[in-house]
Amino acid sequence: MRSKDQPQTKSNYGTSNIYEAAFLLAKGFALCNKINNEGKSIIIFEGEEAKKAGLEFYNNAEIGAKSFADAFRTIKDFIFEGNRK
């Protein structure tokens, strides 16, 4: 993973939808970064192909329930890391 200060580039894709992020992670896309802006997180994935896969999510693509649930927990942990006391 890159540092939190590294800017998003054209070869990366960001989403603020936690379910889309979990879908992308379950599909094998690597987490790159997160941007926190006034309580809203944008999760950044490496690769231009992540954007195409994100469209699959909105077109009702199917994915295994266990892999999606595991990815969802990972995304939640990634978003809230550093916020816990």
FIKEDO-376663 format. One line per 2 residues: their letters; for each residue x, y, z of N, C-alpha, C. Coordinates in pm, 1 decimal, padded with zeros to 6 digits. Atoms other than C-alpha are relative to their C-alpha. Example, Ala and Ser with C-alpha at 12.3 -4.5 7.8 and 13.67 -1.06 7.14 Angstrom:
<recs>
as) 00089.0 -00119.0 00000.0 01230.0 -00450.0 00780.0 00090.0 00120.0 00000.0  -00082.0 -00119.0 -00006.0 01367.0 -00106.0 00714.0 -00077.0 00109.0 00073.0
</recs>
This chain:
<recs>
mr) 00081.9 -00118.1 00000.0 00000.0 00000.0 00000.0 00086.5 00124.6 00000.0  -00071.6 -00126.3 00003.6 00110.0 00351.5 -00069.2 -00036.9 00082.6 00122.0
sk) 00028.7 -00085.0 -00115.7 00121.6 00623.4 00192.1 -00128.9 00077.4 -00022.5  00125.9 -00073.0 00007.2 -00192.6 00819.1 00270.5 00014.8 00135.4 -00067.8
dq) -00022.1 -00131.1 00059.0 -00034.6 01135.6 00131.8 00019.3 -00004.9 -00151.0  -00023.3 00009.6 00143.3 00014.9 01002.1 -00219.8 -00128.5 00031.3 -00075.5
pq) 00121.4 -00038.1 00072.5 -00230.0 01160.1 -00466.6 -00049.0 -00111.1 -00091.7  00058.9 00093.6 00093.3 -00466.8 00963.4 -00685.5 00053.2 00031.5 -00140.4
tk) -00047.3 -00019.1 00136.2 -00335.5 00911.0 -01038.5 -00103.1 -00054.6 -00097.3  00093.6 00048.3 00100.6 -00506.6 00829.5 -01365.0 -00011.5 -00151.3 00001.0
sn) 00004.0 00145.7 00002.6 -00421.8 00463.0 -01319.3 -00067.6 -00059.1 00123.3  00070.9 00046.8 -00119.2 -00617.0 00439.9 -00993.1 -00147.5 00034.7 -00010.2
yg) 00144.5 -00024.1 -00001.4 -00989.3 00433.9 -00917.7 -00045.5 00012.6 00144.8  00050.2 -00022.4 -00134.7 -01165.2 00569.8 -00610.1 -00151.1 -00009.3 00007.0
ts) 00143.4 00007.2 -00024.0 -01509.0 00503.9 -00466.2 -00029.1 00031.8 00146.6  00043.2 -00025.1 -00137.2 -01694.7 00621.2 -00156.7 -00106.7 -00101.1 00043.0
ni) 00099.9 00102.0 -00029.5 -01938.5 00326.7 -00172.5 00070.8 -00121.2 00061.5  -00068.4 00108.3 -00070.4 -01826.0 00071.5 00086.2 -00031.3 -00136.3 -00060.8
ye) 00037.3 00127.9 00060.1 -02015.2 -00209.3 -00089.2 00072.1 -00021.2 -00132.9  -00077.4 00009.3 00123.4 -01852.7 -00133.1 -00424.3 00146.4 -00029.8 00032.4
aa) -00138.8 00023.2 -00041.2 -01515.3 -00120.8 -00247.3 00020.6 -00145.4 00041.7  -00010.1 00140.2 -00041.1 -01578.3 -00461.9 -00090.1 -00005.1 -00091.7 -00121.9
fl) 00008.7 00077.8 00122.9 -01676.6 -00598.3 -00430.6 00133.5 00000.2 -00073.9  -00127.6 -00011.3 00070.7 -01355.7 -00468.2 -00589.4 00110.9 -00076.7 00071.8
la) -00100.8 00073.3 -00076.8 -01141.7 -00607.6 -00308.5 -00019.3 -00150.8 -00017.0  00028.8 00142.5 00017.6 -01314.7 -00945.3 -00337.8 00036.2 -00047.7 -00140.6
kg) -00038.0 00034.0 00137.9 -01245.8 -00937.7 -00714.2 00151.6 -00002.5 -00018.3  -00145.1 00009.9 00005.4 -00875.3 -00908.3 -00634.9 00074.3 00130.4 -00025.3
fa) -00067.6 -00128.4 00020.3 -00802.8 -00537.1 -00681.6 00067.6 00043.3 00129.4  -00079.7 -00037.2 -00116.6 -00536.6 -00399.4 -00448.4 -00040.7 00136.6 00054.3
lc) 00022.1 -00128.5 -00065.9 -00613.0 -00127.1 -00195.6 00126.2 00083.8 -00016.3  -00113.6 -00087.8 00024.4 -00392.7 00169.7 -00268.1 00007.6 00109.7 00106.0
nk) 00001.3 -00119.8 -00082.3 -00500.2 00454.1 -00042.5 -00141.4 00023.5 00050.4  00131.3 -00050.4 -00039.5 -00786.7 00619.3 00141.7 00013.2 00149.0 00022.7
in) 00004.4 -00144.6 -00020.7 -00881.9 00983.2 00151.8 -00119.7 00026.9 00089.6  00108.3 -00037.5 -00091.0 -01084.7 01111.8 00444.7 -00030.4 00147.5 -00019.0
ne) 00041.8 -00136.9 00024.3 -01282.9 01425.4 00374.7 -00130.0 00026.2 00074.1  00117.0 -00038.6 -00078.8 -01521.9 01562.5 00637.8 -00089.3 -00119.3 00033.4
gk) 00075.0 00116.7 -00044.1 -01625.6 01221.3 00765.9 -00034.0 -00099.6 -00108.8  00027.2 00091.1 00111.1 -01650.2 01059.3 00423.5 00132.6 -00053.0 -00052.9
si) -00123.3 00061.4 00049.3 -01385.9 00813.7 00303.9 -00013.4 -00037.4 -00146.2  -00009.3 00046.2 00137.8 -01283.9 00752.2 -00054.4 00109.8 -00105.7 -00001.0
ii) -00093.3 00111.8 00004.5 -01116.7 00416.2 -00105.5 00058.9 -00004.4 -00140.7  -00069.8 -00001.6 00127.7 -00855.7 00412.1 -00381.6 00056.4 -00139.2 -00029.6
fe) -00050.5 00128.5 00046.7 -00774.7 00095.4 -00578.2 00100.2 00022.8 -00111.7  -00101.6 -00008.7 00104.4 -00474.9 00038.0 -00801.8 -00053.3 -00056.4 -00131.1
ge) 00029.3 00050.6 00133.3 -00528.8 00000.9 -01174.0 -00123.9 00058.2 -00063.4  00112.5 -00053.1 00076.5 -00753.9 00137.4 -01442.1 -00112.5 -00101.3 -00013.6
ea) 00101.4 00105.0 00014.6 -00935.2 -00196.4 -01464.6 -00100.1 00001.1 00115.3  00090.9 -00005.7 -00114.9 -01090.0 -00130.6 -01121.7 -00126.8 00078.2 -00035.3
kk) 00118.0 -00078.3 00039.6 -01321.4 00128.7 -01278.5 -00097.2 -00085.7 -00080.0  00085.6 00088.6 00079.0 -01452.4 -00126.1 -01529.2 -00068.1 -00102.3 00090.2
ag) 00057.3 00097.4 -00093.6 -01502.9 -00378.5 -01250.4 -00104.7 00066.4 00089.0  00099.5 -00073.2 -00078.0 -01685.5 -00111.7 -01049.5 -00132.6 00009.2 -00073.4
le) 00123.5 -00001.1 00079.0 -01936.0 -00087.0 -01333.2 -00071.5 -00134.4 00006.3  00059.9 00132.9 -00016.0 -01990.7 -00461.8 -01303.0 -00083.7 -00006.4 00127.1
fy) 00072.6 -00002.6 -00127.2 -02095.8 -00404.4 -00941.0 -00138.5 00061.7 -00019.5  00127.1 -00069.1 00021.2 -02366.5 -00161.0 -01052.4 -00089.2 -00068.9 -00103.0
nn) 00078.0 00077.9 00096.1 -02477.8 -00401.6 -01325.9 -00033.4 -00138.0 00054.3  00043.9 00121.0 -00069.9 -02558.7 -00672.8 -01069.1 00090.3 -00121.7 -00021.2
ae) -00092.8 00112.8 00009.4 -02245.9 -00885.4 -01104.0 -00009.5 -00084.6 00126.9  00005.8 00090.3 -00114.2 -02234.3 -01187.3 -00878.3 00140.3 -00028.9 00051.1
ig) -00126.8 00034.7 -00065.1 -01961.3 -01272.9 -00631.8 -00034.1 -00089.2 00118.9  00024.5 00089.9 -00112.1 -01927.7 -01535.1 -00360.9 -00028.4 00076.3 00129.5
ak) 00041.2 -00067.5 -00122.9 -02092.3 -01441.0 -00032.9 00113.2 00008.7 00102.0  -00107.6 -00000.9 -00099.8 -01797.1 -01538.7 00185.9 00111.0 00096.6 -00039.0
sf) -00107.0 -00090.9 00041.8 -01540.1 -01351.2 -00021.7 -00046.0 00145.3 00012.5  00052.0 -00136.0 -00014.3 -01765.6 -01043.3 -00023.5 -00002.9 00041.0 00147.7
ad) 00007.2 -00030.5 -00143.3 -01821.9 -01060.0 00354.7 00138.8 00023.4 00058.0  -00138.3 -00018.0 -00047.3 -01448.9 -01101.5 00420.6 00056.4 00133.2 -00048.6
af) -00048.7 -00126.2 00056.1 -01368.8 -00809.7 00189.9 -00067.0 00118.8 00068.0  00073.0 -00108.1 -00067.4 -01637.4 -00594.4 00357.6 00063.9 00029.9 00135.6
rt) -00064.8 -00019.7 -00130.6 -01477.2 -00650.0 00699.5 00137.2 00064.7 -00016.8  -00132.3 -00057.9 00025.5 -01133.6 -00569.1 00556.4 -00011.8 00148.6 -00034.7
ik) 00020.9 -00140.9 00037.8 -01263.0 -00245.5 00400.5 -00037.9 00082.8 00122.5  00037.1 -00073.4 -00122.1 -01426.8 -00141.0 00729.0 00121.3 00023.1 00087.8
df) -00121.3 -00015.4 -00079.9 -01101.8 -00204.9 00915.6 00093.8 00103.2 -00061.9  -00086.5 -00094.1 00071.8 -00909.1 -00010.7 00649.3 -00049.1 00143.9 00017.7
if) 00058.0 -00134.0 -00013.9 -01146.2 00288.1 00673.4 00022.6 00054.3 00141.2  -00000.3 -00048.0 -00138.5 -01146.3 00305.8 01052.2 00133.0 -00018.7 00072.7
eg) -00128.3 00014.5 -00067.4 -00781.0 00220.1 01123.8 00050.8 00137.2 00041.0  -00050.8 -00127.9 -00051.2 -00625.6 00491.8 01333.4 -00106.4 00082.9 00071.0
nr) 00108.2 -00073.3 -00066.0 -00968.5 00611.4 01453.9 -00038.0 -00062.1 00133.3  00033.2 00068.9 -00125.1 -00988.3 00361.3 01737.9 00096.3 00041.0 00107.6
k) -00083.0 -00037.5 -00114.6 -00860.0 00442.7 02082.1 00056.4 -00120.1 00068.8
</recs>
